[in-house]
Amino acid sequence: MAPRKARFHPRGMARTALLLVGTGLGLGLIEAGLRIHHHLTRETTLRELETERELPAPGARVKLGSMIKPSPHDRLVYELRPNLDVRFRDARVRTNSHGWRGPELARAKPEGTIRILGIGDSVMFGWAVEQEERYLDLLEARLDERYPERRWEVIALAAPGYNLPMEVEALQRYGLTYEPDLILYGYVANDRCLPNFVADDAGALGRGSFLLRTLSGLPLPAPQLVPRRAIANEAGRGPGYTTKFCSPATVPARYHSIVGEESFARSLAELETIGAEHGAPVVIVTHPLGTGSEWPEASEGVQVVYATGRPGEPGSEVPPPTLRLGFNDPHPNAAGHASIADRLFESLRERGVWDQLLARAATTEH
C-alpha cells in the first residue's frame, strides 16, 4: 500500500506563520525593552560628564556618574564633585567644597591638631556605607578616645576607581595643602590598572542579544567612565578587563603614565619621597579587593598594615562574608570597616606611631 502524502492545510500554515511572527515580535519587543531600560539606567560616560553642570538635588538617589566630573589634571582623569548631598547605593554621600567626602575643613592645620591624610579608592571612600562607618572616620574616633589631649583630624582623599598613580596625583595636587602628619595609602589589588569603571561606547546599541545575556545570567554592558571602544580601537585588540586594562601596551597613550607595574612602582617610590620630604610617614593599609596576589612590600620609609590578614593567611584573599557587602561584592560593610579600623589603630599603636606623632607635635610647639 503506497504511503499517504502529507497534506498541508492552508489555515494550519497560516496559524504557524502567525505564531512565528508573533513570537518573533514578542522577543523583539523584549529585546528592545531591555536595551531601552539599559540606556535609561546606565552610568554616564566621561564624555557626557563634560556637559553636566547642575548638581543633583539634595537627597537624590544617584549613580556614580552624577557624583564625578572630568579632572583638569590628566593623571587624575576624574574627580568627585564638590558640595554634594545625595544618596549613593543606599548611603548618604556629602562632599565638602574641596570635592572630598567628609566635613568642611580648612586647608591650614589648626594649632594643636594632628592630621592624618588617607589616599585611596572605593574602599577608603566608603562604598555603600555611611560616612561615619568608614574605617578612617572610625580611626579618628578611636584616636580621640585614646588620646584626648590632642585634636585629631583624619581626612580621606578617596574616590571610587582610583589607582595608585591617580592617588599620588591627588596627594600632590590637593592633599599636601592639608599639612598631613601621617599619610595612609589604601592598597587594593587593581591599583596597577585603569579605573574599574570602564565603558562600551555602543551602550544600548552594543552587539549581541541583551535577552540572551539576561537569560544566561550574564551582566549587560555597563557604560561608565573610560570608553572601552576607544581602548580597543587604539590598542587594536578586542574588549576585556582583567589584563588588558593593566598594561600600557593595551591602553591609549594618554593613560600610559597611570597603568602597569612600572607606573605602580614609580608611584610607590614617589609616595615614599613625598612622605620623607614633608615629614609625614607613609603607611600602606592593605585590603584584598579584587583578584591578584601582588602585595606592596615595606621599605625604610613605608610601613605595611595587613588589614585583613597577611598574604597566604586564611582570609587574606577575600574578607569573610560577615565583613563584606555581599557574596559577589568584597567591599567591606560597616563591620568590615570597623575591623580595618581596629587592626590599623592597634597595629600602629604597637609600633609606636601614635606616640611618635604626639611627641613630634609637642616638640614643634616649643
Buried (B, 14 or more C-beta within 10 A) or exposed (E): EEEEEEEEEEEEEEEEEEEEEEEEEEEEEBBEEBBEEBEEEBBBBBBEBEEBEEBBEEEEEBBBBBBBBBBEBEBBBBBBBEEBBBBBBEBBBBBBEBBBBBEEBEEEBEEEBBBBBBBBBBBBBBBBBBBEBBBBBBBBBBBBEEBEEBBBBBBBBBBBBBBBBBBBBBBBBBBBEBBBBBBBBBBBBBBBBBBBBBBBBEBBEBEEBBBEBBEEEEEBBBBBBBBBBBBBEBBEEEBEBEEBBBBBEBBBEEBBBBBBEEBBEBBBBBBBEBBBEBEBBBBBBBBBBBEBEEBBEEEEBBBBBBBBBEEEEEEBBBBEEEBBBEEEEBBBBBBBBBBBBBBBBEBBBEEEBBEBBBEBBEEEEE
